[in-house]
Amino acid sequence: MIGNITAQTYGVPTERRDIGWGESAMLKTLSIMRELIQKASRDYYVRRWAEKMTEGSGPKDPQKLMALYSYLSSSLNYCKDMDGVEMIKTPKLILQLMEMGEVPQLDCDCMTVLILSLAKSIGLQGAMRAVALPPHDEYSHVYALVRIIDEGSEQWVPVDLTRPDMGFGWECPRATKVKTVRV
C-alpha cells in the first residue's frame, strides 16, 4: 500500500491524498477504509442492497454473512491497482455499477470496504486484517473479518473476496506480519 490514494464516487475522484510509503501508508489506508465503511454502512442505499442480498437467508448471523459472501463472490472480479496508486471505490459506486449490470473490477481494499459496509449496515460487526505475505515483509493484502454469534458462541470469520476459489472462511495462511483493525 503505497503512493497516492483516491476514493471514488460515481465516475469521478472525490479525494486524493498523498499517503506516503511503507507501514505508515498502510495505517493511513486502513484509517481511510474505516471512514468509508462507517459512512457507507449508514447509507440507506447500501443497507437496501444488504437486505436484498440476504433476503430469505434466515435470521441468524452465519446465514446472513454467507448470503452476502455468496452474492458478492459471484458478482465481482479481482483486479490490481496500478503501481504507486491505491484507489478505493466507494461501496455506493460499486453497487451502482452492479445495478447497471456491470461486474465491478476491484482490488482487495475495495472488496473489504464493500463487504464490511454491507455487513455493518445489517448489524454485523467487522474488522480489517492487513497482512504481509512471503517472501516480503511489507503489507500487501487486506481482507475482512466478520463477527458472527450463533447460539451464544462468538466467532470471527475471515472473508476474502479476492479468492472465491478458496471458499468461504479462507484466510492467508503464511502471513509474515498481521495488523487487525476493528470497524
C-alpha positions as a Markdown table, in Angstrom:
| # | Residue | x | y | z |
|---|---|---|---|---|
| 1 | Met | 0.0 | 0.0 | 0.0 |
| 2 | Ile | 1.9 | 2.9 | -1.3 |
| 3 | Gly | 1.8 | 6.3 | -3.1 |
| 4 | Asn | -1.4 | 8.2 | -3.6 |
| 5 | Ile | -4.8 | 7.1 | -2.5 |
| 6 | Thr | -8.0 | 8.1 | -4.3 |
| 7 | Ala | -11.6 | 7.4 | -3.2 |
| 8 | Gln | -14.2 | 7.4 | -5.9 |
| 9 | Thr | -17.9 | 8.0 | -6.2 |
| 10 | Tyr | -19.8 | 7.6 | -9.4 |
| 11 | Gly | -17.2 | 8.2 | -12.1 |
| 12 | Val | -15.0 | 10.9 | -10.6 |
| 13 | Pro | -12.4 | 11.0 | -7.8 |
| 14 | Thr | -13.6 | 12.9 | -4.8 |
| 15 | Glu | -10.4 | 13.0 | -2.8 |
| 16 | Arg | -6.8 | 12.5 | -3.5 |
| 17 | Arg | -4.3 | 12.1 | -0.6 |
| 18 | Asp | -0.5 | 11.5 | -0.5 |
| 19 | Ile | -0.2 | 8.7 | 2.0 |
| 20 | Gly | 3.5 | 8.1 | 1.8 |
| 21 | Trp | 5.1 | 4.7 | 1.7 |
| 22 | Gly | 5.5 | 1.6 | 3.8 |
| 23 | Glu | 3.8 | 0.8 | 7.1 |
| 24 | Ser | 2.6 | 4.3 | 7.7 |
| 25 | Ala | 0.9 | 4.3 | 4.3 |
| 26 | Met | -0.8 | 1.0 | 5.2 |
| 27 | Leu | -2.1 | 2.5 | 8.5 |
| 28 | Lys | -3.4 | 5.6 | 6.7 |
| 29 | Thr | -5.1 | 3.4 | 4.1 |
| 30 | Leu | -6.8 | 1.4 | 6.9 |
| 31 | Ser | -7.9 | 4.6 | 8.5 |
| 32 | Ile | -9.4 | 5.9 | 5.2 |
| 33 | Met | -11.1 | 2.5 | 4.7 |
| 34 | Arg | -12.5 | 2.6 | 8.2 |
| 35 | Glu | -14.0 | 6.0 | 7.5 |
| 36 | Leu | -15.6 | 4.8 | 4.2 |
| 37 | Ile | -17.1 | 1.7 | 5.9 |
| 38 | Gln | -18.6 | 3.8 | 8.7 |
| 39 | Lys | -20.1 | 6.3 | 6.3 |
| 40 | Ala | -21.3 | 3.7 | 3.8 |
| 41 | Ser | -22.9 | 1.4 | 6.4 |
| 42 | Arg | -25.2 | 4.3 | 7.4 |
| 43 | Asp | -26.3 | 4.9 | 3.8 |
| 44 | Tyr | -29.8 | 3.6 | 3.0 |
| 45 | Tyr | -28.8 | 2.6 | -0.5 |
| 46 | Val | -26.1 | 0.3 | 0.9 |
| 47 | Arg | -28.5 | -1.0 | 3.6 |
| 48 | Arg | -31.1 | -1.8 | 0.9 |
| 49 | Trp | -28.5 | -3.8 | -1.1 |
| 50 | Ala | -27.6 | -5.8 | 2.0 |
| 51 | Glu | -31.3 | -6.5 | 2.7 |
| 52 | Lys | -31.7 | -7.7 | -0.9 |
| 53 | Met | -28.6 | -9.9 | -0.8 |
| 54 | Thr | -29.7 | -11.6 | 2.5 |
| 55 | Glu | -33.4 | -11.9 | 1.6 |
| 56 | Gly | -34.6 | -15.4 | 2.5 |
| 57 | Ser | -31.3 | -16.3 | 4.2 |
| 58 | Gly | -32.7 | -16.7 | 7.7 |
| 59 | Pro | -32.4 | -14.5 | 10.8 |
| 60 | Lys | -29.0 | -15.7 | 12.1 |
| 61 | Asp | -25.6 | -14.1 | 11.6 |
| 62 | Pro | -24.0 | -17.1 | 9.9 |
| 63 | Gln | -26.7 | -17.3 | 7.2 |
| 64 | Lys | -26.7 | -13.5 | 6.6 |
| 65 | Leu | -22.9 | -13.5 | 6.2 |
| 66 | Met | -22.9 | -16.5 | 3.9 |
| 67 | Ala | -25.6 | -14.9 | 1.8 |
| 68 | Leu | -23.5 | -11.7 | 1.4 |
| 69 | Tyr | -20.4 | -13.7 | 0.6 |
| 70 | Ser | -22.2 | -15.9 | -2.0 |
| 71 | Tyr | -23.8 | -12.9 | -3.7 |
| 72 | Leu | -20.6 | -10.9 | -3.9 |
| 73 | Ser | -18.2 | -13.7 | -4.7 |
| 74 | Ser | -20.2 | -14.4 | -7.9 |
| 75 | Ser | -20.7 | -10.7 | -8.8 |
| 76 | Leu | -17.2 | -9.2 | -8.6 |
| 77 | Asn | -13.8 | -9.7 | -10.2 |
| 78 | Tyr | -10.4 | -9.1 | -8.7 |
| 79 | Cys | -8.2 | -6.5 | -10.4 |
| 80 | Lys | -5.0 | -4.9 | -9.0 |
| 81 | Asp | -4.5 | -1.2 | -8.8 |
| 82 | Met | -1.7 | 0.4 | -10.9 |
| 83 | Asp | 1.7 | 0.7 | -9.2 |
| 84 | Gly | 2.0 | 3.6 | -6.8 |
| 85 | Val | -1.7 | 4.4 | -6.6 |
| 86 | Glu | -4.2 | 3.0 | -4.1 |
| 87 | Met | -7.7 | 3.5 | -5.5 |
| 88 | Ile | -10.6 | 2.8 | -3.2 |
| 89 | Lys | -14.0 | 2.7 | -4.9 |
| 90 | Thr | -16.9 | 3.5 | -2.5 |
| 91 | Pro | -19.5 | 0.9 | -1.8 |
| 92 | Lys | -22.2 | 3.1 | -3.3 |
| 93 | Leu | -20.2 | 3.3 | -6.6 |
| 94 | Ile | -19.7 | -0.4 | -6.7 |
| 95 | Leu | -23.4 | -1.2 | -6.0 |
| 96 | Gln | -24.4 | 1.4 | -8.7 |
| 97 | Leu | -22.2 | -0.4 | -11.2 |
| 98 | Met | -23.8 | -3.7 | -10.2 |
| 99 | Glu | -27.2 | -2.2 | -10.6 |
| 100 | Met | -26.3 | -1.2 | -14.2 |
| 101 | Gly | -25.4 | -4.9 | -14.9 |
| 102 | Glu | -21.6 | -4.5 | -14.7 |
| 103 | Val | -19.2 | -6.8 | -13.0 |
| 104 | Pro | -17.0 | -4.4 | -10.9 |
| 105 | Gln | -13.2 | -4.9 | -11.1 |
| 106 | Leu | -11.9 | -4.4 | -7.6 |
| 107 | Asp | -8.8 | -5.0 | -5.6 |
| 108 | Cys | -8.6 | -6.3 | -2.0 |
| 109 | Asp | -9.2 | -3.0 | -0.3 |
| 110 | Cys | -12.3 | -2.2 | -2.3 |
| 111 | Met | -13.7 | -5.7 | -1.7 |
| 112 | Thr | -13.0 | -5.4 | 2.0 |
| 113 | Val | -14.7 | -2.0 | 2.3 |
| 114 | Leu | -17.7 | -3.3 | 0.4 |
| 115 | Ile | -18.3 | -6.5 | 2.4 |
| 116 | Leu | -17.8 | -4.7 | 5.7 |
| 117 | Ser | -20.1 | -1.8 | 4.8 |
| 118 | Leu | -22.9 | -4.2 | 3.8 |
| 119 | Ala | -22.4 | -6.4 | 6.9 |
| 120 | Lys | -22.2 | -3.4 | 9.3 |
| 121 | Ser | -25.4 | -2.0 | 7.7 |
| 122 | Ile | -27.4 | -5.0 | 8.9 |
| 123 | Gly | -25.9 | -5.2 | 12.3 |
| 124 | Leu | -22.8 | -7.4 | 12.0 |
| 125 | Gln | -19.5 | -6.3 | 13.5 |
| 126 | Gly | -16.3 | -6.3 | 11.5 |
| 127 | Ala | -12.6 | -5.8 | 11.3 |
| 128 | Met | -10.0 | -5.4 | 8.6 |
| 129 | Arg | -6.9 | -7.6 | 8.6 |
| 130 | Ala | -3.8 | -6.4 | 6.7 |
| 131 | Val | -1.1 | -8.9 | 6.1 |
| 132 | Ala | 2.4 | -9.1 | 4.6 |
| 133 | Leu | 2.9 | -12.3 | 2.5 |
| 134 | Pro | 6.1 | -14.2 | 2.0 |
| 135 | Pro | 8.7 | -13.6 | 0.8 |
| 136 | His | 8.1 | -9.9 | 1.5 |
| 137 | Asp | 7.9 | -8.1 | 4.8 |
| 138 | Glu | 5.7 | -5.3 | 3.6 |
| 139 | Tyr | 1.9 | -5.2 | 4.0 |
| 140 | Ser | 0.4 | -6.1 | 0.6 |
| 141 | His | -3.1 | -7.6 | 1.2 |
| 142 | Val | -6.2 | -6.8 | 3.3 |
| 143 | Tyr | -9.4 | -8.7 | 3.9 |
| 144 | Ala | -12.4 | -8.6 | 6.2 |
| 145 | Leu | -13.2 | -10.4 | 9.4 |
| 146 | Val | -16.9 | -10.5 | 10.4 |
| 147 | Arg | -18.1 | -11.4 | 13.9 |
| 148 | Ile | -20.9 | -13.9 | 14.0 |
| 149 | Ile | -22.8 | -15.0 | 17.0 |
| 150 | Asp | -24.6 | -18.3 | 16.8 |
| 151 | Glu | -26.3 | -20.0 | 19.7 |
| 152 | Gly | -24.3 | -18.0 | 22.2 |
| 153 | Ser | -20.9 | -18.6 | 20.7 |
| 154 | Glu | -18.9 | -15.8 | 19.0 |
| 155 | Gln | -16.6 | -16.4 | 16.1 |
| 156 | Trp | -14.6 | -14.0 | 13.8 |
| 157 | Val | -14.9 | -15.3 | 10.3 |
| 158 | Pro | -12.3 | -14.3 | 7.6 |
| 159 | Val | -14.0 | -13.1 | 4.4 |
| 160 | Asp | -11.6 | -12.7 | 1.5 |
| 161 | Leu | -13.5 | -12.0 | -1.7 |
| 162 | Thr | -10.3 | -11.9 | -3.8 |
| 163 | Arg | -10.0 | -15.7 | -3.5 |
| 164 | Pro | -13.5 | -17.2 | -4.1 |
| 165 | Asp | -11.8 | -20.3 | -5.4 |
| 166 | Met | -10.6 | -21.0 | -1.8 |
| 167 | Gly | -14.1 | -20.8 | -0.4 |
| 168 | Phe | -15.8 | -19.1 | 2.5 |
| 169 | Gly | -13.7 | -18.6 | 5.6 |
| 170 | Trp | -10.4 | -18.9 | 3.8 |
| 171 | Glu | -7.5 | -16.8 | 5.2 |
| 172 | Cys | -4.0 | -16.2 | 4.0 |
| 173 | Pro | -2.0 | -19.0 | 5.7 |
| 174 | Arg | 1.6 | -17.8 | 6.0 |
| 175 | Ala | 1.5 | -14.1 | 6.8 |
| 176 | Thr | 4.8 | -12.7 | 8.0 |
| 177 | Lys | 3.0 | -9.7 | 9.6 |
| 178 | Val | -0.6 | -9.1 | 10.6 |
| 179 | Lys | -2.4 | -5.9 | 11.7 |
| 180 | Thr | -6.1 | -6.1 | 12.6 |
| 181 | Val | -8.3 | -3.0 | 13.0 |
| 182 | Arg | -11.9 | -3.1 | 14.2 |
| 183 | Val | -14.5 | -1.0 | 12.3 |
